[in-house]
Amino acid sequence: MDASEEDVLAYMAFPKEHWTQIHSTNPLERLNKEIKRRTNVVGIFPNDAAIIRLVGALLLEQNDEWALTRRYMSLESLARIVDNPVLSLPGVGN
């Protein structure tokens, strides 16, 4: 138990406003639930590529939502914890 103390408390190296996001797995659980729901709607996939296309599209959609509309963690607060901060999203209005 003592050996894992550093791993358990690693979230404390991040800014305090990030602690709840790091601690919670709710966004990941919601994403997995949405993937499961949509794959169940389709039912039977003709091949593996069809599954990859559907799940890939869902992941891209979620990434855009997190990056542009509901920033999970602000770029400004993340910039405080990196050595070389870049306050822009790659490929978005640079």
C-alpha positions as CSV (number, residue, x, y, z in Angstrom):
1,M,0.0,0.0,0.0
2,D,2.8,2.4,0.8
3,A,4.5,1.6,-2.5
4,S,1.4,2.8,-4.4
5,E,0.9,6.1,-2.5
6,E,2.7,8.1,-5.3
7,D,0.4,6.7,-8.0
8,V,-2.7,7.2,-6.0
9,L,-1.8,10.9,-5.2
10,A,-0.5,11.7,-8.7
11,Y,-3.6,13.8,-9.5
12,M,-2.5,16.3,-6.9
13,A,0.3,17.5,-9.3
14,F,-2.4,19.0,-11.5
15,P,-4.2,22.3,-10.8
16,K,-6.9,21.9,-8.2
17,E,-9.7,22.7,-10.8
18,H,-8.7,19.5,-12.6
19,W,-8.9,17.1,-9.7
20,T,-12.6,16.3,-10.2
21,Q,-12.2,15.6,-13.9
22,I,-9.2,13.4,-13.3
23,H,-10.9,11.5,-10.5
24,S,-14.1,10.8,-12.4
25,T,-14.5,8.4,-15.3
26,N,-18.0,9.6,-16.1
27,P,-17.2,11.1,-19.6
28,L,-15.5,7.9,-20.6
29,E,-18.4,5.8,-19.3
30,R,-20.9,8.0,-21.2
31,L,-18.8,7.6,-24.4
32,N,-18.7,3.8,-24.0
33,K,-22.4,3.7,-23.4
34,E,-23.1,5.8,-26.6
35,I,-20.8,3.5,-28.7
36,K,-22.6,0.5,-27.3
37,R,-26.0,2.0,-28.0
38,R,-25.2,2.9,-31.6
39,T,-23.6,-0.5,-32.4
40,N,-26.7,-2.2,-30.9
41,V,-28.9,-0.1,-33.2
42,V,-27.0,-1.3,-36.3
43,G,-27.0,-4.9,-35.0
44,I,-25.0,-6.9,-37.5
45,F,-22.0,-5.3,-39.2
46,P,-21.0,-6.6,-42.7
47,N,-17.3,-6.5,-41.8
48,D,-14.7,-5.2,-39.3
49,A,-14.1,-2.0,-41.4
50,A,-17.8,-1.0,-40.9
51,I,-17.4,-1.2,-37.1
52,I,-14.2,0.8,-37.3
53,R,-15.9,3.5,-39.4
54,L,-18.8,3.8,-37.0
55,V,-16.8,3.9,-33.8
56,G,-14.2,6.2,-35.4
57,A,-16.8,8.6,-36.4
58,L,-18.3,8.6,-32.9
59,L,-14.8,9.2,-31.4
60,L,-14.1,12.1,-33.8
61,E,-17.5,13.6,-33.0
62,Q,-16.8,13.4,-29.3
63,N,-13.3,14.8,-29.7
64,D,-14.6,17.8,-31.5
65,E,-17.3,18.4,-28.9
66,W,-14.8,18.2,-26.0
67,A,-12.2,20.4,-27.8
68,L,-14.5,23.1,-29.1
69,T,-17.7,23.4,-27.2
70,R,-17.3,21.8,-23.8
71,R,-13.6,22.0,-23.0
72,Y,-13.0,19.3,-20.5
73,M,-10.0,21.1,-19.2
74,S,-9.2,24.6,-20.2
75,L,-6.1,25.2,-22.3
76,E,-5.0,28.0,-19.9
77,S,-5.1,25.7,-16.9
78,L,-3.3,22.9,-18.8
79,A,-0.6,25.4,-19.9
80,R,0.4,25.9,-16.3
81,I,1.5,22.2,-15.9
82,V,3.6,21.8,-19.1
83,D,7.1,23.1,-19.9
84,N,6.3,24.3,-23.4
85,P,2.7,25.6,-23.4
86,V,0.9,26.1,-26.7
87,L,-2.4,27.8,-26.1
88,S,-4.1,26.6,-29.3
89,L,-5.7,23.5,-30.6
90,P,-3.9,21.7,-33.4
91,G,-5.7,22.1,-36.7
92,V,-8.3,24.5,-35.3
93,G,-8.1,28.0,-36.6
94,N,-4.3,28.4,-36.3
